[in-house]
Structure formats: structure tokens, C-alpha cells
Amino acid sequence: MGVFLKHNLGNDEFVSKLLDRRWALSSPDAKINQIMTLYGKEGGVRGNDSFRNINNPCLGEGMTQKSHASPSFYVVRDDLLHPLVNGNKARKLDAILPVLEDNAATDVVTCGGCQSAHTAAVAVSCAERGLKSHLLLRGEEPEILTGYNLVSKLYGNAVYVPRSLYAKREEMLTRHAELVRGCDGSTFWLKDFLEDFSPYHLARNYKSSEEDTIEYHEKTRKVVIINEGAGDAIALLGLIRLIRYLSQDHLFGKKQALKIVVDAGTGTTAIGLGLGVVCLGLPWEIIAIMLADDIDGYRQTERNLIPEFFACFTFSPVDYSPPPSGGIINWVERSLPRKFGKILEGEVQECQRIAQQTGILVDPIYTLSAWDLATQLSKNGEDDAKVVMLHTGGTLGMFGVAQRCKSHFKMPDKGVK
């Protein structure tokens, strides 16, 4: 962590100036619930816990009052940010979308899996702003469209790409962007716009008239490529904004130790949260559950994104060397490891039980893993740190899982007979 402090990043002034720009979300606010764990039994990963949702928990100074005998953890409800664009996808696009508008983009090209929440979020967000989205989806088109796949097809221009071509993502994205731009257009990667950022850059309020927009679109197309999962340095700003919001005195404050649990796909969200913690000098730990890669892969992503972030948003390029611990994120294995995208027997029923007891829907691919770990950490209670789960959304993905894994969704009828 010393490398950050040497460059005077651990202070409110730096973060305030860094975040003084336009955003896609009018407010960084998020609803916070407290989950009480009741009647837990020892043994097994989940045991037979029962949960109770406290919709309006005591935060701020009230967090220190130990009025509950049962263990508990908090859930930051980013799944409620937007009906279709929620969770960590909304936080990343919070920073990205104004950059697209400021640079007069006309088209966006990105990629993801068949049930990618990222491509769906990009498609909806672009449509809301008059931009055209072009989505490269891995694999074959399902016979019946559902979940995020359906949203991507409804809002964007989706093309299904064979897995052999998808494996070469950069080449695939570049080639498709060139097709979209035509003879007179131009193509950019999102990171290309970072060169225009100065330290403490204030995003210019680019507003073109309707006539200018129509004329521009008729003349040429400006195509911007966004990485899979929005794994770009610009996206980190949205997560830093969230951390600053949560650190307000009436929420979690700056003195209370926290363990923030998040599920990790590309790892961008966890890294953004970690940067926010370091930049504000908070006594918080980011615990990211590795779902799509191993620890070497995630640490490499950390080593790639953090120097890129420093080079664009600080006074001078930083020769980033990870702390002795290996990085700013505590990357951990899933309690029950498996190949990415696979679900285990009983996990759908566990999601059902959590939904019925708390009104919070988690999915078996991503957020159930964060819920499990948050439950486990809150029950351990080894120190005074409070446990917080960031709900990264993804609930529409349940429809795709149900379509692909039909046997897991044959739940018994519990109705009155």
C-alpha cells in the first residue's frame, strides 16, 4: 500500500478532485439492508441457516451498538439501481457513458457471453442515449431468447460468434468495429480517450444540438470499443465513487473496519473498490471471490489496470509494484470451487430460500458465492470488522441458467394441498 501513499493519493482532496466530473447516475446512492443469520447449525458450507432482512438498519454511530445476539452482515443493494442496468455494470458505466458522450461517439462495440449482463447493460444504456450498440456474443443463438440474451437482442445489434473466433477478443472486436465504421468513420478503444485526461480532469459538458448530431451521424461514424466486462481503467472511477459514498459518516463512516465481499468475474469491480479504499485511506478490506480465473490471472489484471489508472489520473506515471501481500485485493477461492458457469445441486433451492426469507434475489453463478462468504465471515466474528456484501446484480441471468440447466429448477411444489 506504500506506493499509493508515497504519491499522496490517500486523501479526500485527491478523491474529490478525481470524482469532480459528469456521471451517468444522478446519484451514487444505494439502499443498504442488514441480514440477520438465525438458527444456524454447524457443519457444511451453508448449514441450515435462516435469514431475516432488516430494511432500515442502524448505520453510522448506531453500527457500534451490539443490540443483536445473532450474527449479521450488510448488503449494498446495487441490484436495485435500474431495472435492466444494475449492479457493478451500472457502476462501471457510471464513469464510461459520459466519456462516450463527451467524445461524440456514435457507435459502441463490445462482447460477452450469451447471457452477458455487461452487453445487455451497454445495449440499454446506449439506446437511452441515442447511441448504437454492436454486441458480439460467444457461442450459438439459443432457440428461445431469454434473460440478458433477450435484452441484448432487443436493445442492441447482436451477433453470435463461434468460440474459436471469440478466443481472440482483441482481433475480433477490432475487425467488427472496422466493419461498423465504414470507409469514412473512425475507430477507438475506450482507453484511447484516457490520453486526454489531465490530473484532476473535469469532464467537459459536451452537448451537441439536435441538428449537429444529425449532421455528424450522416457524415461519419465514431466507433468506440469497450473491453469485455468493461475491464477498462475509466470504469474504476465508478467504483471509487461508490466507496466514497459508503464512507460517509451517516453510513459506514471512515473509522469502522469493514470486510467488503464481492464476486469477481473480470476482477475490475474489486480493483476499483480497492483503489477507492486506498485513495481514501479507509480501514476496509476488499475480499473478492474468484469465479472466472485463478489468482495469478486476477493479480495480473490488478498489475495491468492499476498502473494504467495512475498514468491517467495522477500527475505523473507511476511505476507500480504490488505491496508485499501481493496486491490491494484479498482474492479468495469459492467455498465450493467449480468450472465457471457450473452450478451445484441445491444451489438454486438456496437462492429460492434466500429470496423467500429476505426478498433479495441472488443467482447461483455469481452473487450466491458472495452471500455464502458474507454469512460465513459474519458468523466467525473474529474481530470488530463489520461484513458488507456488494450485490452486483445479475439476477436476470437466472432465466438463462434455468434454460440451460433445467434439471436444477425442478423444485418441489410446496403449495397447500
Secondary structure in CASP SS format (residue, H / E / C, confidence):
PFRMAT SS
TARGET T0000
AUTHOR 0000-0000-0000
METHOD secondary structure of the structure
MODEL  1
M C 1.00
G H 1.00
V H 1.00
F H 1.00
L H 1.00
K H 1.00
H C 1.00
N C 1.00
L C 1.00
G C 1.00
N C 1.00
D H 1.00
E H 1.00
F H 1.00
V H 1.00
S H 1.00
K H 1.00
L H 1.00
L C 1.00
D C 1.00
R C 1.00
R C 1.00
W C 1.00
A C 1.00
L C 1.00
S C 1.00
S C 1.00
P C 1.00
D C 1.00
A C 1.00
K C 1.00
I E 1.00
N E 1.00
Q E 1.00
I E 1.00
M E 1.00
T E 1.00
L E 1.00
Y C 1.00
G C 1.00
K C 1.00
E C 1.00
G C 1.00
G C 1.00
V C 1.00
R C 1.00
G C 1.00
N C 1.00
D C 1.00
S E 1.00
F E 1.00
R E 1.00
N E 1.00
I E 1.00
N C 1.00
N C 1.00
P C 1.00
C C 1.00
L C 1.00
G H 1.00
E H 1.00
G H 1.00
M H 1.00
T H 1.00
Q C 1.00
K C 1.00
S C 1.00
H C 1.00
A C 1.00
S C 1.00
P C 1.00
S E 1.00
F E 1.00
Y E 1.00
V E 1.00
V E 1.00
R C 1.00
D H 1.00
D H 1.00
L H 1.00
L C 1.00
H C 1.00
P C 1.00
L C 1.00
V C 1.00
N C 1.00
G H 1.00
N H 1.00
K H 1.00
A H 1.00
R H 1.00
K H 1.00
L H 1.00
D H 1.00
A H 1.00
I H 1.00
L H 1.00
P H 1.00
V H 1.00
L H 1.00
E H 1.00
D H 1.00
N C 1.00
A C 1.00
A C 1.00
T C 1.00
D E 1.00
V E 1.00
V E 1.00
T E 1.00
C E 1.00
G E 1.00
G C 1.00
C C 1.00
Q C 1.00
S C 1.00
A H 1.00
H H 1.00
T H 1.00
A H 1.00
A H 1.00
V H 1.00
A H 1.00
V H 1.00
S H 1.00
C H 1.00
A H 1.00
E H 1.00
R C 1.00
G C 1.00
L C 1.00
K E 1.00
S E 1.00
H E 1.00
L E 1.00
L E 1.00
L E 1.00
R E 1.00
G C 1.00
E C 1.00
E C 1.00
P C 1.00
E C 1.00
I C 1.00
L C 1.00
T C 1.00
G H 1.00
Y H 1.00
N H 1.00
L H 1.00
V H 1.00
S H 1.00
K H 1.00
L H 1.00
Y H 1.00
G C 1.00
N E 1.00
A E 1.00
V E 1.00
Y E 1.00
V E 1.00
P C 1.00
R H 1.00
S H 1.00
L H 1.00
Y H 1.00
A C 1.00
K C 1.00
R H 1.00
E H 1.00
E H 1.00
M H 1.00
L H 1.00
T H 1.00
R H 1.00
H H 1.00
A H 1.00
E H 1.00
L H 1.00
V H 1.00
R H 1.00
G C 1.00
C C 1.00
D C 1.00
G C 1.00
S E 1.00
T E 1.00
F E 1.00
W E 1.00
L H 1.00
K H 1.00
D H 1.00
F H 1.00
L H 1.00
E H 1.00
D H 1.00
F C 1.00
S C 1.00
P C 1.00
Y C 1.00
H C 1.00
L C 1.00
A C 1.00
R C 1.00
N C 1.00
Y C 1.00
K C 1.00
S C 1.00
S C 1.00
E H 1.00
E H 1.00
D H 1.00
T H 1.00
I H 1.00
E H 1.00
Y H 1.00
H H 1.00
E H 1.00
K H 1.00
T C 1.00
R C 1.00
K E 1.00
V E 1.00
V E 1.00
I E 1.00
I C 1.00
N C 1.00
E H 1.00
G H 1.00
A H 1.00
G C 1.00
D C 1.00
A H 1.00
I H 1.00
A H 1.00
L H 1.00
L H 1.00
G H 1.00
L H 1.00
I H 1.00
R H 1.00
L H 1.00
I H 1.00
R H 1.00
Y H 1.00
L H 1.00
S C 1.00
Q C 1.00
D C 1.00
H C 1.00
L C 1.00
F C 1.00
G C 1.00
K C 1.00
K C 1.00
Q C 1.00
A C 1.00
L E 1.00
K E 1.00
I E 1.00
V E 1.00
V E 1.00
D E 1.00
A E 1.00
G C 1.00
T C 1.00
G C 1.00
T H 1.00
T H 1.00
A H 1.00
I H 1.00
G H 1.00
L H 1.00
G H 1.00
L H 1.00
G H 1.00
V H 1.00
V H 1.00
C H 1.00
L H 1.00
G C 1.00
L C 1.00
P C 1.00
W E 1.00
E E 1.00
I E 1.00
I E 1.00
A E 1.00
I E 1.00
M E 1.00
L C 1.00
A C 1.00
D C 1.00
D C 1.00
I H 1.00
D H 1.00
G H 1.00
Y H 1.00
R H 1.00
Q H 1.00
T H 1.00
E H 1.00
R H 1.00
N H 1.00
L H 1.00
I H 1.00
P H 1.00
E H 1.00
F H 1.00
F H 1.00
A H 1.00
C H 1.00
F H 1.00
T C 1.00
F C 1.00
S C 1.00
P C 1.00
V C 1.00
D C 1.00
Y C 1.00
S C 1.00
P C 1.00
P C 1.00
P C 1.00
S C 1.00
G C 1.00
G C 1.00
I C 1.00
I C 1.00
N E 1.00
W E 1.00
V E 1.00
E E 1.00
R C 1.00
S C 1.00
L C 1.00
P C 1.00
R C 1.00
K C 1.00
F C 1.00
G C 1.00
K C 1.00
I C 1.00
L C 1.00
E C 1.00
G C 1.00
E H 1.00
V H 1.00
Q H 1.00
E H 1.00
C H 1.00
Q H 1.00
R H 1.00
I H 1.00
A H 1.00
Q H 1.00
Q H 1.00
T H 1.00
G C 1.00
I C 1.00
L C 1.00
V C 1.00
D C 1.00
P C 1.00
I C 1.00
Y C 1.00
T H 1.00
L H 1.00
S H 1.00
A H 1.00
W H 1.00
D H 1.00
L H 1.00
A H 1.00
T H 1.00
Q H 1.00
L H 1.00
S H 1.00
K H 1.00
N H 1.00
G C 1.00
E C 1.00
D C 1.00
D C 1.00
A C 1.00
K E 1.00
V E 1.00
V E 1.00
M E 1.00
L E 1.00
H C 1.00
T C 1.00
G C 1.00
G C 1.00
T C 1.00
L C 1.00
G H 1.00
M H 1.00
F H 1.00
G H 1.00
V H 1.00
A H 1.00
Q H 1.00
R H 1.00
C C 1.00
K H 1.00
S H 1.00
H H 1.00
F H 1.00
K C 1.00
M C 1.00
P C 1.00
D C 1.00
K C 1.00
G C 1.00
V C 1.00
K C 1.00
END
